[in-house]
Amino acid sequence: MQSQSKPFLVFSQKTSDWKSASIIAQNLYQTYLLHLKQNYSFSQFSHEGGENLLGLFMLAMQIHQADPDRIIFTDDVVPIPKLLVALDQLYGKKPLPDLYLHIYGNFTLHTSSWLKVEKILERARVHFICASNRQSKLLANFLNQGIKAISVCPFPVDSNFYSFSPELRLESRKKLRIQEGEVVLIYTGRLCTQKNILRLIKEFSDLTQITDCKIRLLLVGKFEDGERMFRISESQLGTYYDQYIKALKNLPENVREKIHFLGPQEAQKLKELYHAADIFISLSLYHDEDYGMAPAEALCCGLPVLLTDWGGFSGFYFESDSELSRSCHLIHVQLKQSGLTISREDLQRSALMLIHQRMSDPQRARASIEHHRRISIQASSETLAKIYSQPLFRFRGFSNLMSQHSRQIKRGFSYPGGPRRGTIYEKVYRAYLPLIAPRRTTPQQ
């Protein structure tokens, strides 16, 4: 970065309600400290809610007085559209600084707010930064400029913390009393409808019937109820935890005893569990699965992942001869008239391969290092340097799809019919689907 550059880094002291978003914001902040070194101005803004207009205006005054040439927004706590209104009042007829906006998965929830500041954005050169290629394609459909106004920088992982240790693996498996040869599958994250936890335990039960290996499943996280985006509420279905218990009771007893719910865990415990496990698995079809911090952290611990080929998850897969290709396996997803479907054939094929061809400690160590080269704080800092060396363009407004989506949001629910073909859901989220069928892999017994 040139010495005369005067970026203003906006971040919040208040953490997001979503744990993963808080981790992302903290890691992004550390990435920017590394990228900008000493040549930056920044604000620690504690946002107390949507009506804290005084705090927003004070932040706008700080930015205006600093006279930056660019403003960088790094988290999902500061309400950017409202802040832009305050900045617009302060700058008057003067040009706004260049705007760099890190976009989180919840961008689609706030399309109405963004449309309200469309004219303000058109006064500036604006660049959006997404965490994955598929999220960038989704966002491109909302912008008149398309992909031209977007770059991709994976959300970084603290590689000093999440890295593979053979000693920790041995210790963690011993602590959990994992038997020699036993294969441990793990899911970490929110436990809710779109994360497909009930489907996961059913598929795990089926796996126990088609493999002779001893396997167990660890579920780590907090149960959440309802799916407002699809008119599914707690009052309609009962709590998701109750559904989970009911699903467990329908499984054979010898399968139930292999499924362990551990609840939410802190980072140190998560790292231990990633080391103890042999496979990270997620069947998530969450509508805003823009990246995936849990699989990213697992991969940095050398743990192979089995994921749906949906949204940001696809960015973890690579066709290569390195440990990267062994680390991530994707399950084909389709959008049909009945909804999103997960290929059971792909799931069982890949799961059996990972169960019967477990990665050795040296392989996991190499995989850990290779993923550090892609998604560590250092790697993201280098990616940002490339992004900020590119030319910027004046914002050309939002597309008609953005307006359609905003009108749907105003009705109270984005996708009342659920994820189906021929709806606005398909128009928005077809970018999250795979374009072609996956490469087939055959397990070796």
ABEGO torsion letter per residue (X at the ends): XBAABBBBBBBBABBBABAAAAAAAAAAAAAAAAAAEABBBBBBBBBAEAABAAAAAAAAAAAAAAGBABBBBABAABBAAAAAAAAAAAAEABBBBBBBBBBBAAAAAAAAAAAAAAAAAAABBBBBBBABAAAAAAAAAABAAEAAABBBBBBBBBAAABBBBAAAAAAAAAAAGBBBGBBBBBBBEBBBAAAGAAAAAAAAAAAAAABABBBBBBBBEBBBBEBAAAGBBAAAAEBAAAAAAAAAAABBAAAAAABBBAEBBBAAAAAAAAAABABBBBABABAABABGAAAAAAAAAGBBBBBBBBEAAAAABBBBABAAAAABBBBBBBBBAAEBBBBAAAAAAAAAAAAABBBBAAAAAAAAAAAAAAABAAAAAAAAAAAAABBBBBBAEBBAAAAAAAAAAAAGBABAAEBBBGBAAAAAAAAABBABBBBBBBBBX
